[in-house]
Amino acid sequence: QVQLVESGGGLVQAGASLRLSCEASDRLFGVRTMGWYRQAPGKQRELVASIIASGGTNYGESVKGRFTIFRDNAKKTVYLQMNSLKHEDTAVYFCWSNANVWGQGTQVTVSA
């Protein structure tokens, strides 16, 4: 059974950086598409970034140029480097695998 465990969230000031990690217990991690989504209070869950097995990436418009998704297949971990954080980035961030599995979420709060 695939499981995803996120870490790295927290409270930061606008302009700061954070790195989220998502470690997978998944023997097929290396061939999975992985992604990060977020959900702010009262809003729908939205795609932040995704990465395919070969390393190709896709980003939501609001984070392009500020966030970077990357993966370490040896560690079965996908990361989200978030720079120049804005108040509107405040949300619960969820890791996702195309094994149709979600992590439990990690809170990111950016003070204005």
N, C-alpha and C positions, 0 to 999 in steps of 0.2 A: 504494500500500500504506500503510495506516494504521500509524503508529508513535507510541508514547507514551513520554515521557522524564520521570521523576520527579526531584525534587531537594528539598532542605530538611531531610532527616532529620539526626539527630545524637544526642548524649548530653546529657541535661538532668537537673536535679534535680526531684523531685516539687514540683508547684505552679507550675512554669514553663510557658512557652508556646513553641510552634513553629508554623511555617507551612510546609506542603508545597505544592509546585507540580507540575503535570503539564502539559507542553506537548505538543500533538498536531500531527503532520503529517497533516492530514486536511481536505480541502476542504469536507467536509460537517460540520465540527465544530459549527457553529451549530445543527444539527438533531439532534445526538446526545444520548442520555442518557449521562451520565458518572458515575463512582462511584469511591469509595475503599473498598478492602477491606484487612483486615490478617490476618496469620497469626503467631501466637506459637508457640514451640517445643512440639511435641507436641499442638497444637490444630488444629482445622479452620479454614480461611479463613472469615472472617465479614465481613458488610457493616458498614462504618462509616457511610457516608453516600452518597447519590446525589442527582443533580440532573438534571431534565429540561430540554428545550430552552427551555421558557417560564420556567424558574427555580424551579419547584416542587421542594421538597426532601424527603428522607426520611432518618431517622437510626436507627442502632442504639440500643437502649435504654440501653446502658452509656455512651454519649457524649452523649446529649441534654442540652442546656443548657451543654455545655462545648465542643463542636466545632461549627464552621460550615463548610459547603461553599458555594462560590460560583464563578462562572465569568466570564471575560472573553472574549467571542467574538471580539473584534477581535484579541486576542493568541492565540487558540486555546489557552487555558490554563484549567485548573480548579485551584482551590486548596482546601486543607483547613487552616483555622485551628484549632489545638488549644490550648485554655486549661486551666488547672488540671490539668495532666497528673498522672497517677497511675502508680505502678509497674506496675500491671496493664495499662497502655496500651502497654507494651513489646512490640514486634512488628515484623515487616517489613510495610510499608504499600505496597499495590499500587494503581496507577491502572487503571481499567477503562473501556472504551468499549463501547457496544452495537453497535459494528462487530465485536464478538467479539474484541477485542484487549486484551491486558494489557501494562502496563509491566514493567520489570525489577525493580521494588521498591526501596524505600529503608528503611534500618533506623532505627527510633526506639527509643532506650533511655532509660528514666526510672529514675533511681536513687531508692531509697527514702529 
